[in-house]
Amino acid sequence: MDPPSLAGTSSSSISAVHPDIIETHILTRLDPTALASASCASSRLYSLTSNETLWTNICNSTWPSTNHPRLRHVISSFPKGPRSFFSHAFTNPDMATSSSSINLDCPPGLISAVDIHFQERHIFSKVVETETTDSSPFRVDLLEPKDPVPTGIPHPVNEEMYQEIREGLKLSWILIDPIGRRAMNMSSYKPVTAAERRWLSTGEVHLRYAWVFSAGQEGSSLEYVKCGVTATFSASHTGEMHVSKVSLHLEDMFGKHLNGKDSLAILHKGMMGKRGVVKGREEEGRRRYDAYKKMRRIKILLGEVRKPLKRQRTLDTLFLAFSVFIFVFLVLHIFF
């Protein structure tokens, strides 16, 4: 005898499960990606997965800095609260690919929410508000020189320990527009460069994180823009590493730091632009950075090639002008 079908019974439907059980014992165990997928299954699950407390807890566990009172207020003002904020900060940002003019109606300031984890252990958080000016280079420094933060990470004494530290340190830098209610993560999460072995001489571990945007201005120095994050960990007298420096800036294709006006315009386009896939930020960050370095070398090489060509054209023009002058002078001298 065939077993009875459960398709029409209430016990096989999610509606038969009490909402408290779903919220408390099921949804809280899902990661953000699975939670987002569950929200698409039915209108009931969409309602349950839209619970603000649920997404607030996810934001706080992913980025402890979001528990800051200033950020809690800003995040609550997003269209769908912490769920919208998480979507902005978790997806891979990209620049709008069109070559249309940049909207210069940008916010006068931004909020930086930065978190550093080592092997899934939270070691550092900082929230900073930055007002930018049009002319000065855009740069955000999180720490004062005499304000290091202990990490509990032992100072490396060999290459193996150093590589363990480098691979274990994960950095997130979320830039937030409190007026436009937009956010994006500017970090590759893991370092994009091999390493600078300062720990052998100065005792410092110097790591670089980055995210590269396609600005869409083909042929210009802003065709691609790199958002660079540097983190320096110094040795202490106790033998552990301290976070001594964390900073962010934007560079064009020639490595020039962008000023406040250009930076805000680029960041505004990034926040308003399309978003990429959720997975693979570390790999995508390194891929973009490597491509950026190759394009930068080509641009610099082409610039170096153009210099002697331009110099030769200038000399040719001067020689032609001089020849014409001599010819005219001789003609005037012979006939007059």
C-alpha positions, -999 to +999 in steps of 0.1 A: +000+000+000+013+034-009+019+058+020-007+086+023+001+118+006+010+147+028+005+174+002-029+184+013-024+181+050-018+211+072+011+194+090+032+197+058+027+234+054+049+261+070+017+278+081+011+250+106+042+260+125+037+286+152+053+320+143+072+321+176+089+288+167+099+300+133+113+333+146+130+319+176+143+285+166+146+286+128+152+321+114+177+330+141+199+301+129+200+311+093+228+331+078+219+363+059+219+347+025+196+319+036+174+343+054+170+364+022+162+333+003+136+323+028+119+356+025+111+348-011+093+316-003+060+330+008+043+362+019+042+348+055+079+341+056+086+375+040+067+391+069+085+370+095+120+376+080+114+414+079+115+415+116+137+445+125+152+429+156+162+399+136+182+421+111+195+443+138+211+413+155+225+401+122+241+436+116+255+437+151+270+402+149+285+409+115+297+444+122+298+452+160+303+489+151+266+491+141+257+489+177+270+524+182+242+548+192+247+572+163+246+543+138+215+527+154+197+560+148+209+563+112+202+527+103+167+529+117+160+557+091+168+535+061+137+526+040+135+491+055+157+497+085+186+473+093+175+450+065+182+477+039+214+487+056+226+451+055+218+447+019+238+479+011+268+470+032+270+433+024+268+433-014+297+441-037+295+478-048+303+489-083+302+521-102+275+530-127+290+521-160+274+549-180+295+579-189+268+604-177+279+634-157+284+628-120+257+642-097+275+667-075+247+670-051+266+649-026+264+648+012+286+672+032+299+644+053+300+606+057+301+581+086+328+554+087+320+522+105+351+500+107+355+465+122+385+442+123+383+405+132+411+380+136+401+344+130+365+353+136+373+370+169+364+407+170+394+429+180+385+464+169+356+488+161+355+525+154+328+549+142+339+583+128+321+611+111+340+630+085+333+664+069+350+669+036+363+700+019+365+705-019+403+712-022+420+691+004+428+654-003+400+631+010+415+610+038+400+594+069+422+584+099+406+565+127+433+566+154+456+592+168+493+583+168+494+579+206+461+560+208+469+523+199+444+496+206+455+462+220+445+431+200+457+401+220+475+389+189+511+377+196+538+395+177+551+373+148+586+359+152+587+339+120+572+338+085+546+312+095+532+334+123+532+364+100+513+346+073+488+334+099+482+369+110+479+382+075+454+356+065+434+359+097+429+396+098+396+406+082+387+443+078+354+459+070+350+496+063+314+508+057+309+543+044+274+556+052+256+586+038+232+596+067+212+620+045+207+599+014+204+567+036+229+547+015+259+526+025+286+506+009+316+485+021+349+498+008+371+470+019+382+437+002+378+421+037+412+404+033+445+420+022+451+425-015+489+427-014+514+400-006+530+418+024+554+444+036+577+426+060+583+454+084+579+431+114+615+420+108+629+456+113+604+479+129+581+453+145+551+465+124+526+445+104+514+466+075+484+454+055+466+469+025+429+464+017+412+479-014+382+481-036+383+493-072+355+511-090+349+516-127+342+553-130+332+551-167+353+581-178+372+563-205+407+576-212+409+598-181+428+594-149+394+586-132+386+557-155+392+535-125+394+546-089+409+527-060+397+530-025+427+521-004+426+511+032+458+507+052+460+490+086+492+490+107+497+468+137+527+477+159+545+456+185+541+465+222+563+459+252+540+431+262+547+411+231+513+415+215+502+435+184+484+468+187+462+485+161+482+517+156+469+531+123+438+526+101+432+550+072+412+553+040+418+574+008+409+574-029+434+573-058+431+578-095+449+557-122+482+575-115+481+571-078+471+606-071+450+611-040+416+626-049+403+657-032+371+660-012+349+671-041+360+644-065+360+617-038+324+626-027+312+625-063+328+591-069+315+577-036+280+591-044+280+573-078+292+541-060+264+542-035+238+549-062+253+524-087+246+488-093+256+460-068+273+428-076+271+393-062+272+387-025+298+359-024+335+361-032+343+396-020+379+385-011+386+370-045+368+398-063+387+424-044+420+409-053+410+404-089+400+440-093+431+452-075+454+432-098+435+444-129+438+480-116+476+476-111+480+463-147+460+491-162+479+516-141+512+503-153+500+505-189+488+541-185+521+551-168+541+534-196+520+551-223+526+584-205+563+578-205+562+570-242+542+601-250+567+624-232+596+619-256+572+620-286+557+653-273+592+666-267+603+657-303+572+674-317+580+705-298+616+705-311+604+699-347+580+728-344+608+751-330+631+740-358+605+747-385+598+781-370+635+789-369+639+777-405+611+799-416+625+829-398+660+824-414+644+821-448+624+853-444+654+871-430+675+861-461+648+870-485+644+904-469+682+909-468+686+900-506+658+921-520+658+950-496 
